[in-house]
Amino acid sequence: MRSRWTILAVLFVARTAMAAQFQSIGAVAPELGKDLNANLADIGVLIGLYFAPGVALALPGGAIGKRFGDKATVLAGLALMLAGEILLCTSSSWNVQVTGRLISGMGGVVLNVLMTKMVVDWFAGRQIATAMAIFINSWPLGIALTLIVLPLIQAEFGIAGTRIAVMTLIAAALVLVGLFYQRPGQPAAPVSVETSRLGKQAVWAVLLAGSIWAFYNVGFAMIFSFAPSMLVERGWSTAAAGSAVSIVLWLAALSVPIGGYLADRSASRNAMLAAGCLAFAALVPVLWRGSEALPSLVALGLVCGLPAGAIMSLPTRALTPSTRALGMGLFYTVYYAMMLVAPWLGGKFALWAGSAGAALGLGSAALLACPILLWEFERRLVAQARMEPQVN
């Protein structure tokens, strides 16, 4: 039996590869736009397309894994990610680019839904908060690495070089999962159809939790997708802009577990969540409109990760073990639907305003919505406790 920390490390690498593939468009957006003859809105479409399959696949993702096995399904997902990236490398045709991103996104959604479940399978009841904090950090780490490394590769080897780099990382993740992942020793007990149904109030609570996670991630996405282009507009090189924006992601890798620790020990997780989102929202316009980018990026990195742990704990308050698979599929469906539209809207805002920085304003507005959605989430939990006592 392998160590659960070894398993977590393997899943961490696989999700890092997914983050790198997602960010591979935004990291070299100025040069990619020239290569494809595409504007900012077009680049936003390519970024958002990675999430499009999640709208259809997130909900049945758990069932697919149960039917074919978690490991086999994740390996198939990694194979789809690799196939999509290979397709992107073969042609600069817009239709090929769209098809490649959709195929890659199909693999990515399988990883996102199933690997979260796999972490829970290995760590349920045993340092699950620590494990989830580490697992969540694979996303900002992958994006930060991409923002630093891909512009350097592009400067030396062109867009094709960045594609090959992403393909290599995905292939490495595929090999690691194939060689090292195994199921935990104690399989979960079977669940009846009756006990796995979600009540109306639970559905609403999960939808609201998913919306909070989605809006929070819109704030993140607008920074790492459009802030590099904004800095290039100010005269920065692509490599320097990517490295500067990666500061947010590097510091987020610290602020995410710190935020989870503080939320677990604070008198009110909700207060921690709301305060973190509001502070994040206030700092985004400072980066957009301010003259000093580096101090703003450092402040954002120290603050932006604080609400993440508290947000990810919300669905567990509305779900039981028997409804967790279906509920998390619903949670991620909302997330993917929002992340499909947000980059396109960000690109449209940027075109309308004549500056990539306008997309950051959209991210700030999304963050301001999180405390409002949290209030409604709590209201639904009260209704759930009153009308669906069997769920608790």
Buried (B, 14 or more C-beta within 10 A) or exposed (E): EEEBEEBBBBBBBBBBBBBBBBBBBBBBBBBBBEBBEBEBBBBBBBBBBBBBBBBBBBBBBBEBBBEEBBBEBBBBBBBBBBBBBBBBBEEBEBEBBBBBBBBBBBBBBBBBBBBBBBBBBBBBEEEBBBBBBBBBBBBBBBBBBBBBBBBBBBBEEEBBBBBEBBBEBBBBBBEBBBEBBEBBEEEBEEBEEEEBEBBEBBBBBBBBBBBBBBBBBBBBBBBBBBBBBBBBBEEBEBBBBBBBBBBBBBBBBBBBBBBBBBBEEBEEBBEBBBBBBBBBBBBBBBBBEEEEBEEBBBBBBBBBBBBBBBBBBBBBBBBBBBBBBBBBBBBBBBBBBBBBBBBBBBBBBBBEEEBBBBBBBBBBBBBBBBBEBBEBBBBBBEBBEEEBEEBE
